[in-house]
């Protein structure tokens, strides 16, 4: 239960940083994407299920609050979560 709460807090905090602070700090008109970095950290630290769940939440939040192309965020973040979990998740239970 504690891992779920940590994942949710990290997800919301990262989303708030991405949506509010990072558009104000562009370097050469390029804004950073902290969500992808946090997704990798959650996958490595907490495992596949938490990584995929956080990537779904990131995708939904970014799609709803920062619309650009229809369904772009909803597709790209879970795809990156699955791809990252293939390579970076802990596989000691096998």
C-alpha positions as CSV (number, residue, x, y, z in Angstrom):
1,X,0.0,0.0,0.0
2,X,2.9,2.3,0.8
3,X,4.4,1.8,-2.7
4,X,1.1,2.8,-4.3
5,X,0.9,6.0,-2.3
6,X,4.6,6.8,-3.2
7,X,3.9,6.2,-6.9
8,X,0.8,8.3,-6.9
9,X,2.6,11.2,-5.1
10,X,5.6,11.0,-7.4
11,X,3.3,10.9,-10.4
12,X,1.2,13.9,-9.4
13,X,4.3,16.0,-8.4
14,X,6.0,15.2,-11.7
15,X,2.9,16.1,-13.7
16,X,2.6,19.4,-11.8
17,X,6.3,20.2,-12.5
18,X,5.9,19.3,-16.2
19,X,2.7,21.3,-16.7
20,X,3.6,24.4,-14.7
21,X,7.4,24.9,-14.4
22,X,9.0,23.3,-17.4
23,X,7.2,25.4,-20.1
24,X,8.7,28.5,-18.4
25,X,12.3,27.2,-18.6
26,X,12.9,26.5,-22.3
27,X,16.5,26.3,-23.6
28,X,16.7,27.4,-27.2
29,X,12.9,27.0,-27.5
30,X,13.1,23.4,-26.3
31,X,11.3,22.4,-23.1
32,X,12.4,19.4,-21.1
33,X,10.3,16.4,-20.4
34,X,10.7,15.2,-16.8
35,X,7.9,12.7,-17.2
36,X,10.0,10.3,-19.2
37,X,12.8,10.5,-16.6
38,X,10.4,9.9,-13.7
39,X,8.8,7.0,-15.6
40,X,12.3,5.4,-15.8
41,X,12.9,6.0,-12.1
42,X,9.6,4.5,-11.1
43,X,10.1,1.4,-13.3
44,X,13.6,0.8,-11.9
45,X,12.7,1.5,-8.3
46,X,9.2,0.1,-7.9
47,X,8.8,-2.5,-10.7
48,X,6.7,-3.1,-13.8
49,X,3.2,-2.8,-12.4
50,X,3.8,0.6,-10.8
51,X,5.7,1.8,-13.8
52,X,2.9,0.9,-16.2
53,X,0.2,2.3,-13.8
54,X,2.1,5.6,-13.5
55,X,2.6,5.8,-17.3
56,X,-1.1,5.4,-17.8
57,X,-1.8,8.2,-15.2
58,X,0.8,10.4,-16.9
59,X,-0.8,9.8,-20.3
60,X,-4.3,10.5,-19.1
61,X,-3.3,13.7,-17.2
62,X,-1.3,15.0,-20.1
63,X,-4.0,14.2,-22.6
64,X,-6.7,16.0,-20.6
65,X,-4.8,19.0,-19.3
66,X,-2.3,19.7,-22.2
67,X,-4.0,18.8,-25.4
68,X,-1.9,18.8,-28.6
69,X,-2.6,16.0,-31.0
70,X,-5.5,13.7,-30.2
71,X,-4.5,10.7,-28.2
72,X,-0.8,11.3,-28.6
73,X,0.0,11.4,-24.9
74,X,-2.4,8.6,-24.1
75,X,-0.5,6.3,-26.5
76,X,3.1,7.4,-26.1
77,X,3.5,7.3,-22.3
78,X,2.1,3.8,-21.8
79,X,4.2,2.6,-24.8
80,X,7.3,4.0,-23.3
81,X,6.4,2.5,-19.9
82,X,6.0,-1.0,-21.4
83,X,9.2,-0.6,-23.5
84,X,11.1,0.7,-20.4
85,X,9.9,-2.2,-18.2
86,X,11.1,-4.7,-20.7
87,X,14.7,-3.4,-20.4
88,X,14.9,-1.9,-16.9
89,X,12.5,-3.7,-14.6
90,X,13.9,-6.0,-11.9
91,X,13.7,-9.6,-13.1
92,X,14.9,-11.4,-10.0
93,X,11.6,-13.2,-9.5
94,X,12.2,-15.4,-12.6
